[in-house]
Amino acid sequence: DAGVTQSPTHLIKTRGQQVTLRCSPKSGHDTVSWYQQALGQGPQFIFQYYEEEERQRGNFPDRFSGHQYPNYSSELNVNALLLGDSALYLCASSFSGTSGGASTDTQYFGPGTRLTVL
Amino acid sequence: AQSVTQPDIHITVSEGASLELRCNYSYGATPYLFWYVQSPGQGLQLLLKYFSGDTLVQGIKGFEAEFKRSQSSFNLRKPSVHWSDAAEYFCAVGVIAGYKLIFGSGTRLLVRP
């Protein structure tokens, strides 16, 4: 049973560019959350997607946007990259079910994408 | 506002010694609490979780944690540390189960041979 997968593993961009990160959730999961982990810090919540809509958002600017596809996979897009966007980007999946309520399950994390902005 | 504090940035223990990592949370309602472990350059692996019920929870790799509501704490313990336990440990609180997680800043565990 495949766990959460993310691509690419590493990425190098320059300031002002745009980047797209991808995530495939664990089998049976329908909810995807994205986190940013700066060096030496704990992960910070960016947003969560369920039923192809953004369900919850953390304190991140509009430069950060996302998408969820019908197969539950998700993308994180960051526009106008800044040096401070350099971080490990983690995707986590969980199961919410058709009730649409809060998941009673746990978030399982992928290996992350290391983004470096020069 | 919800928050998680891990007061120890680094902890060094000898192999075979016992371990306790501290975690304090701030949250108005009954929290959903988690411990994750992260090896260098890797994602997060779930060690254990507390949703309700027995306040002493068992996890993988011989870890356990105890929820103490009166102290707003969820400390992680292991009776005998192995060299392979060297990693970064994160405590997290779920605002609502399955919704966003709020993480502490982590505790880096070093294991002395």
Interface residues (C-beta under 8 A of the other chain):
Chain A: V4 T31 S33 Y35 G40 Q41 G42 P43 Q44 F45 Q48 R55 Q56 G58 L90 A92 S94 F95 S96 A102 S103 T104 D105 T106 Q107 Y108 F109 G110 P111 G112 R114
Chain B: V4 F34 Y36 G41 Q42 G43 L44 Q45 L46 K49 F51 F90 A92 I96 A97 G98 Y99 K100 L101 I102 F103 G104 S105 G106
